[in-house]
Amino acid sequence: MESPFSDMDWLDTASNTLDLAIQKGLYTEFSHLKSDLDRIRFIHNHRTNLLSNTFERYLSSTSSSCLTKNATTAINFRKKGNDYFVEKDLSRAAWCYRASIALSTINSQDMALSYGNLSAVLFELSHYHESIRAIQLANDFYPNELKFKLVFRRAACYHKLNDPERSAYELKICRDLIKKTAGLDRKKIDSFCKEMDHLSRQIAILNKRKEEEEEEEQQQQQQQQQIKKSYKNLDDLIQNSQTPTETIATCLLKSTEEKTTDEFCPPSPPSPPRSTILIDESKLLLNGPNKYIPCASSTLRLAYSKDKGRHIIANQDIPSDVLILNERPYACLLLPKFAYTYCDHCLTAIVIPYVCPQCSHVLFCSEHCQQRALASYHQYECKHIHILKTLGIAFLAYRTLTITDHETLWTTITQTTIPNDNEEQNNNNHNNHNNNNNNIYKSDYSSIQKLITHTEQMSTDDLFHYSLTAYLLSEIIKSTNFLRCNQIKKRDTEQILLASILLKHIQQMICNAQTISITKTNQIDDIIFDNDDDHDEITKRFASAIFPTCALMNHSCVPNIRCVFDQGYLRVYTAKTIRQGEEILNCYGPQKSLMPSIEQRQNVLLEQYFFKCQCEGCSEVQKPQIETLANGEN
């Protein structure tokens, strides 16, 4: 859905407020503030003078046009999906049906029709299990006079899944529904009955084939029993065979060889249900998980130096193309244009969409993700998500806060002293040498809190802007049931504390959040069309996330690792052999192979990350110059 606000609206508001602060002589006072808490108190105390009704304008913008379901738009998307389906453009058709489902009122006929149409796309793409699930979601509110179509498609799915008994049962239900439905077009019914007769014949053939297979299996069992009676052991069998290769294995393969000569084409094998295969991710890591960094390989260790801060190095030689780090995001955020393509909770490509009952801005890939999101962070986003989605990386800071359980969050917030970055790094470096389980570096909120902010290097203008944004986010939180206290003064105190933490998180996200890109060949390619102008691109940036462990890796324009986002994990592989003692280096964006200009790369990194890059790719240019001078002197 279109939001009444654009990404530029809040930028313009913040800029105008900054100009007003300068005019009223308040800017200088703000520039002397030293802590995030003081900056937020400043905004709170001068709210009336600087902001008037600014926040109220944003918070009162919730309306049916920007938040809730829209039947007209849902119908239009479904019609557009129908056109794509006729044109055999199945990926676009699937996207339009997902959009229609997101925009439809929960448990409505419009939603049921879109689920039904999506089941047709999934059937054409051979996703039979998923097609059956979409039919199930459509069934209760689907028009009674059309339900026979859903049942027939379900019968066809079971036939494709090699289940003739269930297919025949569904076909019988379909015939009964047609008999009970009045007013159907006779020509269409005749055509449909021909399709049912054709499927019925296929079921009969499949049943006959199964009977033949059962007979063959019985014959094989009888042969095996005879073999057991004739020979005492396998050695006797091999010794008395007519040929040296006629063993039990070759006897058992005969029936398979006979099948290949049969003219009958067996049905497609069943597609496995999604998300049923559980893998112990830690076992994928080279040499197993690290004792002190659970998501990292035991070949790595955490180090600290004054120049580099905390960083990760190899504690032994590591070969190329092996998995050394496997981390789930603590919090992640889809780019708005991919809302109907990927799950808002786990970032998995959506095959069957599950919705938020209230807003039209998110979809989920499963009931599990839907319920997890609705029960936790989404309840604090739903009402004002059209605003949050225009705030960029600040939205990720907001979700980092709301995804954290209250006990952990308030324990952190109410700490009276927060050590500065250098103290935290030194403490962490010291603790790494102790064999104490309390010093395990986990991908949790505590680790998020310890990430650097670079506050000292940020301009006053930027800090003013970030402070305003953090306070707006705290106003949004205050309008939800996130704050547990009902006393006005105490709620104000809690709001100020939350806003100061949000301000810190915004600064952290700018320096530590990681872009997530997807390669279509690693997903269900025929489903994930994203309604984007550059949909032909193979690799796309589609989300941002915070990975507490990956954030410890320093930058290089010629990184020695590569990152792949797969099945909810950021998987870090070595890009070349890494020697013992070498640092593990990631790329923050400006890669030498994509941005050859050293000056351009250094400027980009200096502007966002506050350091002048002196990596191998940025310093090697000096070597030829020195050699040229030496050759000239000679």
Phi, psi and omega in degrees: 000147177286138177267148176292349179246149174251173179299334183277340184301312182289326176299317178294319179298314180296320179295318178295322179292323177297316178299320180294321178297322178294316181298324183269004177075020182265345184296319181297318178300317180297320184296339181269354181289142188250343184235157177297323180297319178294322180295319179291321177298323178299312179298318181296316183289330182254019183302314183295317182291322188263327193246343180048243182254025184301307182296322180298324180296320180289315186287338180267008185278356181296122180212168182296334183285339185241351187237305190276186183290158182220103186297321182297313179295322179299317179295320180297319178294322180294319178296320178295321176298321178299319179297316178296323180296318178298324180279002182065021174269080192288327181293318177292322178299316180298318180298315181297321179292322176296318177298319179297320178296318180298325185271348182280149174297139182301139178056042179248166177294324178300315179296318180297318179297321180290320174299319178298316179293323177296325179298328178293319177297314182296324176296315180297331180269007177069021174266076191287319176301315181293323177298318178297320179294320178297322177297318179299319180290333181276335198301311190298326185246012179284144180304131184302323183288350181244000185297334180299332178293318178296317182294321177298318179295323178294322176298318179295324178297313181295326176298316179294333180271013174065038180235077186295328180297312180292323179298316179296321179297315180294324180295323176296318177299319181299315179297320179296321179295320179296319180297326183275347184268122182265156173078017180278146178296126186296319182295318180294322179295317179300317179296320181292322179295326177297319177297319179295320178297319179298315178295322180299318178296321178296321178297319179298317178297318180295320178297318178298318179297320179295321177298319178296319179295321178295320177297316178299320180296320178296319178298318179298319179296320177297318178299318180296322178295321177295321179297318180296325180287325186281327185233142183284327182206176183296325180297319177297321179299311181296319182294326185261004179292153178292326177231156182297338184266356183277083182249182179302319182300316181290327176297319181290337181276348184301318182296326178293318180295323179295326181296325184293338181271351181287141181285340182291132178263114182294158180292163179298142178294151182295139175281135184293142176302147182285150173060037178251344182267114181261129181241136173284099187299329182296332181287345179283340184288143178301125180062020177082174184288155179281140183295326185252346176230087192304328183272001182251160177289153177292354178278358182245161171211157180270133181231168178217139171216159183297322183283320187259347186069206176286138179205170183246134179230163178275132177262008173197169176296134182237126180289168179286151172063044174236154182278121182243348179206136186218099192231135170278148176291143173290318175215145180221161186212120176287145168293142187306324185289351179254016186297331181258014181244322183236154180293131181292339183267311187244357177069016176282146175300135184273127172258304174248120183277143171239139195251165163275132182297339187256307187257166182251013191262352183224153170225157180233156185272347184201165175296326179299308180295320179302309184290323177298315182291315183294330182277347182239255193288329188294332179296339178264001180245327195308311186295329184237026185293333178293335174277313184303322184290349177264359187261006174061229186295339177296329176297323177295322176297318179298313181292326176301324179287311188284342179279347181274137180294150188301319183298313178296317183297309185288332174298320179290315184295322185276004174296133185285331179230138177240115182297150178287174187302315184295320178296318179297317182293319179295319178297317180297319180296320179293317183292333181297340182268001178257141179269060182245127183299338179292345183263013176291131180270105182258161176274066185234184184293327178300319179290325175301315183301332185269358178290149184290159180242335185059032181303319184297332181271349183281148179286158178296323178301314181295317180296324177296314179299312181297325179293318176299317181295317179298321180291321175300317178298322179292329175294322178294315178299320182297331181281354177257189178262024181292318177283128187269349185266141181261346179285130187300312182297318181291325177296321177297318179297316179296321179298316180297318178296316178297318180297322179294323176292320177299320178298318177297316181296323178301314179296322179294319182295324180300323184263340190237342181293151183240138175285140176248126177247154180237141173254120188301328182293346179268000183237190176278091191303324186280000182248333198266024172308135190244013176058036182248153182297328183257043186292349179279348179293142181282316182248133183223145169278118185233353182202165171235151182205164175246121178244103187303324181279314179300331180295343180283345181285132177279170187268150165212141176286346173235075187295154176259013175225165172228145184248135178229127176267121186211127176053041176084003181241145167269111182261124182254119179248149174289137179267347178199175177293132180245126183276158177304131180092347179285148179278144175276120189240128177258171174248129182275004180144296182286094180264141185302320183293336181257337181227085187297332184289117179297316181300318180295316179298315181296322179293318179298315181291322180295321183293319184263323188249357170066036172215150175267117187291129176235035182289179181304319181288335182264343182257343184292341180295337181287334184295312178299326180296318179294318180296322179297317179297318180296318179294325179294321180294326180290000000 
